[in-house]
Amino acid sequence: YEAELQKRQFITILLIRLAPIPLGAKNYGLGLMEGINPFYFSLGSLIVNIPFSFMWAGVGAQATSLIDALDNVPAPGPGAQIGGIALVCAVIGFLVYNKFVAPGDKKD
């Protein structure tokens, strides 16, 4: 993993951040790796967490009290969930395209 992390830091960090592993384990695991660029780590965290931030903000905005927030708040509709997933997929697709496909298109 460390060799791949050093070769393609941003993509590897982004995929690790998307993995269904507890957040603390991912953060501590990446923190123990040597040579991680803090900019790539921060950017990957930002890209992955933006959709979830909007989702939780929407859930909180629907609550009228703390009891509502903890008890009977309806989950965001399928539109919000699909929008968040579409945003993450679009960003990942854009990054993968720019990293792997676009460099092959360059003609010198």
N, C-alpha and C positions, 0 to 999 in steps of 0.2 A: 504494500500500500504506500509506503513512504516513497518508493521510486516513482510511482504514478503521481503521487502528490507533488513531488518536486518537478516533474515534467509538465503537468497540466494542473497547476495549483487551483486556478479559479473554477474550472469545471468540476474538479474533484471535490472541492469544498462545497460547491453548490449541490452536487449530488448527495454528499454526506448530510448536508443540512436538510435535504428533502426526504432522507431515509426515515422510516417509521421507528426511530429509536428515541428513547427519552432525551429531551433537550440537554439535560445536565451531562449525560454520558457523551453526547456529541461534543459539547463544549470542552469538557475535560480531556477527551481523547484528542481533539484537535490542538488543545493547549499543550499537550505533551509532545506533539510532533515538532521536530526541529525544522527551522527554515520557513515557517509559514509567514507569508506576507500579510501584515495586519490590514492592509487596504483590501486585499482579496477576501479575507475573512469577513471584514465589515460589510463589503459590498454584497457578498453572498448571503450574509445574514439579513441584510436589508431587503434584498429581492425576494427571499423566501418568506419573510415575516410580514411584508406589506399586505398580502391578501388576508392573512389571519387577523391582522390589526383592524382592518376594515370590518371583517366579520364580527369580531368581538365588540367593536365600537357600535355596530348596528344592533347587536343583542342588548348591550347596555342602554342604548338610546330608547329601546322599547319599554324598559322597566320604569315604573313610577316610584318604586321604593326598593330598598334592599331586599325585602321579603319577596317582591316580584322577581328581582334579579336572581335570587337563589331558589325560587320555588316554581312558578308557573309561567316563565317567559317562553313564548314559542320560539323555536329555532328559526334562523333566517330561512327565507323561502328558497326554493331550488334555484331561482334566478341569481341570488347572491352567491350561492355555492358554485354554480356553474361559471359565473363571472370570475370568481377568484381562481378557480382551476384553469380557466381559459387564459387568464393573465399570466399565471405561472408558466403554463405551457408555451405561450407566445414568447415570453422572455427567454426561456430555456432554448426554444427553437431558434430565436434570433442569435443567441450567444453561440450555439453549436454551429449554426450556419457561418457566422463570421469567423469562428475559430478553425473549422475544418473544410468547409466548402469554398468560401470566398477566397482564401489564399491560393487555391488551385486555379482560380479563374484569372489571376493576374498574368498579363503577358508583358514580358520585358523586352 
